[in-house]
Amino acid sequence: MGKRKIILLCAAVFLLAVYIFQVLSGRKTAVREIKIDGEITSIVIESEKFGEITLSKDGEQWNVGKYKANYKAGSIEDAIKTIKILDTVSSSVSDSAVSMYGLDSENLISVKAYSGESVLRALEIGKTSVTGSQTYVRIDGAKAVSLASGALSSTFGVEAESMRDNEIYSIASANIKRVSAKKADGTLLVAERSVSTDENASAVWTLKNENGNELDADSSKVSSWVSSVASLSADKWCDESDKSALDAAVTLEITTADKTVSVVVSEKGDDGKCTAESSESPYRFTLSPYASGNFFKTAADFLKQ
């Protein structure tokens, strides 16, 4: 048996022994919570796999780099605010033995939480334990390796792109008064909500073409289409270095009492996706095949059976 295999086998046996000890002892050690009392304004995550990622807070909104962040940023904030320590595995670990816990440079995830320029918490995250629900960590520069509750390597080991909020807009369908979809060939569909004095009555939608003629459309089908375009999320974000003009195939406009939201989309590619721009985002993006399909409806899709 080679030297490397012997080392790996010993490490596996050691970690298994730690697990068995935890089970047999019933984890009699009281769980210790390490909390951050101050307000976190930024979080920096570093790893060899994903590089350096900076999360910064603007009011109640988290940003990843210059972009609005999604729910993952809040999960990261919660995870570093309160760390539950189940036990101390080793009071001191030599540099040559840190790989046993995934705390070597190749696997380490380093996290720092700041309030302004002040570091509130420094956390080194290693591998998960054999149970999969605990993680080896070192806190605030300590040499001791502790066992923390949770799969922290999964929480913090994410790429920046996955933390970016893909929502372009979201409008309550009840607030939409008009939707128009104009194709490059001049074909136009205009859906309008009929005014009703009965607040409890269901919305009745009419549909007109480019000549202003009202079509014999099924109101429920038109209503369903309006609901499908009331919110929009990017499938992927495009390369920002591409400054070429978008070859518009369809221009969609959604009108509410307060504003008009516009979306311009290209023709669909072989994968069913199209490229889009919106008044609600400064960045170009692609749409999923399903979302793309909502922009290419024809009058025939809405006619009564």
N, C-alpha and C positions, 0 to 999 in steps of 0.2 A: 504494500500500500504506500502511495506517494506521501511526501511530507504535507502537501497542501490538503489532501483528503483527510489526513489524520487531524490537522488543525480544524478543518470544517466539522469533522465528526465530534471532536472535543467541544467545539462551540455549541453544536446542536444538543449534546448531552447536558452541557451546563445550563442552557436555556430551558431544557425540559425539566431539569432538577429544580430551577427557580419556579416553574409552573406548578410542579408537584408540591413543592413547599407551600406555595400560596393556597393550593386547594386543601392540603392537609391541615394547615394552620387556621383555615377558615377565615383568613384575612383578618386576624384579630387586631391588626394595627388600625387605628382610627383614621378615616379619610381626612386628609388635611387640605383645606382649600386655600389657595394663594390667589388673592384678588388684587385688582388694580382699582384704586380709589379715584385717581384723577381722570380727567377727560382725555380720551385718546383722539388725537388729531391726525395721526398718520401711522401707517404700518409698513415696514420694509421687510420683504421676504426674499431670501437669497438661497439658491440651490444650484448645483452644477447642471442639473437637467434643464431648468427653466430660467436660469439667470437671475437678475434682480428685478423685482416687481415692487412698485410703490403704490400704496393705497393712501389717498388723502381725503379728508372729510371737509365738505363745504356745507355748513349748516347741518342738516340731517342727511344729506346725500353723500355717499361714498363715490369716489372716482378712482379708476385704475389708469394711471398715467393721466392723459388728457381726456379720457372718455368716461362717461357715466357707467358706474359699476352695477352689476345685478345683485341678487340676494346673497351670493357667495361672500361678498365683502362683509355683510352683516354677520354671517356665520363665523367668519374669521375673527371679527371684533369680539363676538361673544366668547369664542374659544380661548382667546388670549386674556380676556378680562378675568376669567375665573378658571384656574387650572386645579384639577382635583388630583392630589398626590396620594396614591394608594400605599406606597412603600418605598423605601430606599434600597435599591438593589446593591449598590456599592458606594462606599463613602469616598472612594478615590479610584480612578481608572487611569492606567498609564496610557500614553499616546499610542503604544503598539497594540493595545487591547480595545480601543474605541470602536473598531470595525465590528466587534462582537455585538454591539448595540446599535449599529448603523449610524454611529456618530463620527465616522471618518469623512474626509472631504468629499469623497465620491457620492455618499448617500445623505449627508447632513443637510437638513433644512434649517436655516438660521432665520429667526424672526425677532424684530425689534419693534416695540410699540412706543410711540413718542407722544408727548404733549408739548407742542412747539418744538424746541430744540432739545428738550430734556427726555432722556430715555426712561420710560416707566417700567418696561419689562424687556429682558433679553432672554430668549428661549431657543435652546438647541433641541431639535427634534430628530430622533433616530428612527429605527424600525419599530413596527408593531410587535407585540409579544406573540407567543404561540397561540394565545387565545383569540387574537385578531381584534380585540376590543380595548387594548391597552397599548401604551406607547412609551418607549424609553426616552427620557428627556434629561437635560441639564438646564438649570435656571440661574439667570443672573451671574453667569461666569463661574458658578460653583463646579468643583471637580466631581462632586457626588452625582451618580446616575440614579434617577428616580423613575418609578413606574407611574405614569399618569393615566387617568381614565380617558377612554376615547381613542379612536383611530386618528390621531392628530396629523400623521403623515399624509392621510387622505384629505383632510380639511385644508392643510396649508400647502400641500404639494400639487398645485394646479398652475396651469399656464395662464398668462395675462389675458389672452384672447377669450378664454372660457369664462372670465369674470366680467367681460364687457356686456352691458345691457343691450340686447338686440331689439328692444321695442322702439318702433318709429313713432307711433301714436296709438291712442286708444280713446275712442269717442263713444259715449253712451248712445245706443241706437235711437233712443227716445228723443235725443237732442238734434238728430239729423233731419233737415228739412228738404234737402235736395242732393241728388248724386248724378253727376254727368260723366259719361265715358265717351271720349272722342277719339276715333282711330285716324291714322295718318291719311287714309283714303277719303276722309270727310264724313264717314258714317258716325252717327251720333245717337246715343241713348240717354234720355233724361228721365230720371225717376223723381217724382215729387210727392210729398206727403199732402193728402187732402186735409183741409182745415175742418175741425169738428168742434162743436161747442160742448160736446160730451167728453169730459176728461177721462171717463172710464172706458170709452169706446176704443176698440182695437184700431190701430193705424191703417188707413186705406191709402195705397200707393197707386199712382197712375204712371204710365210710361209713354213717352213721346219719342219720335224719331227726329232726324235732322231737318225735316220739313215742318216740324211743329205739329205733326199729326199724332193724335192719341191712338195708341195701339190697343188691340183687344187682349190686354195682358192680364194674367192671373195676379191679383194683388199680393197673395201670399208668397208667390215666387219672387216678385220684386222685393218684398219685405225681407225675404231670406237673403237675397243678394246684398241688400243694403247692410244687413247685419254682418255678412261675411267680409265686407270692406270697412267696417266701422273700426277695426283695429288692424294693425300691421306690424310685423316683426321681420327683421332681416334674417335670411338664412345664413349668409356670410357677408363680411365686409370686404369691399373691393380695395385693390391696391391704390393708395392715395396719390401715388406718383403719376397715375394715369389721368392726364388732364384733357383727354380728347372729349369732344362733345358726344353726348348720348344720342344715338339714332332712335328717336321716339317713335314707337308704334301705337301707343295709347296714352292719352292724358286723362287722368281721373281727377275730378274735383268733388269734394264733399263739403256741403254748406250747412253751417249751423247758424244759430242766432248771433253768435259772436265772431265767427271767422270762417274762412274757406281754407281747407287743407287740400293740397294738390300732390299728386304722384304721377310721375312720368316713367313709363316702362318701355323697354326694348322688345323686339320680337323674341319669342321663346327659342331657346337653343335646342339641340338634339336631346338634352337631358330634361327638357320640359321647364327649365328655369329661365328667368329673364333678369336683366340688370335694371335697376331702378334708382330714381332720385326723388326726393320729397322736400316739400317746403318745411317739413318738421325735422330735418336732419341735414347737417352740412356735408355728410359723407355718403358716397355712392355705395350701393349694396346689391346683393342678389336676393331673389325670392324663391321659395320652394315651388315645386311644380303645382301644388294645390293653390297656394297664394297667387301664383302667376295666372292660373286659369280664371280667377275671378275678374281679371282685367279684360278678358277676351270674349265676354258674353255677346251673343247676338240676339236680335229681336225674337228669333224662333225659340230661344231658351225660356221665354217668359209668356208665350202665348197660351191661352186657355186650351185645354184638351177637348 
